[in-house]
Amino acid sequence: MNDIRNSGGTPPSRSFRLDKNNAKLAGVCSGIGNYFGVDPLLVRIAFVIALLLGFGAPVLIYIAIALIAD
């Protein structure tokens, strides 16, 4: 029988991390892309579109994630 658990007996953890290697500013968009399994470029485009449409929340969210995440 296939067991997807690791040798410790617990499922592998999935945690959010900033991706400093692929970062343009702070690594937030590339970290979000890695976490959800999408291209970081799509996340960056979504942030830019939200800003162009007049939503100010993405800026606050980006700054909060950059300050809180490691």
C-alpha positions in Angstrom: 0.0 0.0 0.0 1.3 3.5 -0.9 1.9 5.7 2.1 2.3 9.4 1.3 3.6 10.3 4.7 7.2 11.0 5.4 9.4 8.8 7.6 8.4 10.8 10.7 4.8 9.6 10.3 3.3 13.1 9.7 2.3 14.6 6.3 4.8 17.0 4.9 4.0 20.6 5.9 3.2 23.3 3.3 4.3 26.7 4.5 4.5 30.1 2.8 8.0 31.5 2.3 9.2 34.5 0.4 11.2 33.5 -2.7 14.3 35.8 -2.5 16.0 34.0 -5.4 13.2 35.0 -7.9 12.3 38.2 -6.2 11.7 41.5 -8.0 11.2 43.5 -4.9 10.7 41.5 -1.7 9.8 38.0 -3.1 6.1 38.2 -2.2 4.7 37.5 -5.6 7.1 34.7 -6.3 6.4 33.2 -2.9 2.6 33.4 -3.5 3.2 31.8 -6.9 5.2 29.0 -5.4 2.7 28.4 -2.6 -0.3 28.1 -5.0 1.6 26.4 -7.8 1.2 29.2 -10.4 3.6 31.2 -12.4 4.8 34.2 -10.3 4.4 36.4 -13.4 0.7 35.8 -13.2 0.6 36.9 -9.6 2.6 40.1 -10.5 0.2 40.9 -13.3 -2.7 40.4 -11.0 -1.2 42.9 -8.5 -0.6 45.4 -11.3 -4.1 45.1 -12.7 -5.6 45.5 -9.2 -3.5 48.7 -8.8 -4.5 50.1 -12.2 -8.2 49.5 -11.4 -7.8 51.6 -8.3 -7.7 49.1 -5.6 -5.3 50.1 -2.8 -5.5 46.9 -0.9 -2.9 45.0 -2.9 -0.2 47.5 -1.8 -1.2 47.0 1.8 -1.3 43.3 1.5 2.1 43.2 -0.3 3.7 45.3 2.4 2.1 43.2 5.2 3.3 40.0 3.7 6.8 41.4 3.1 7.0 42.4 6.7 5.5 39.3 8.3 6.8 36.4 6.2 10.3 35.2 6.4 
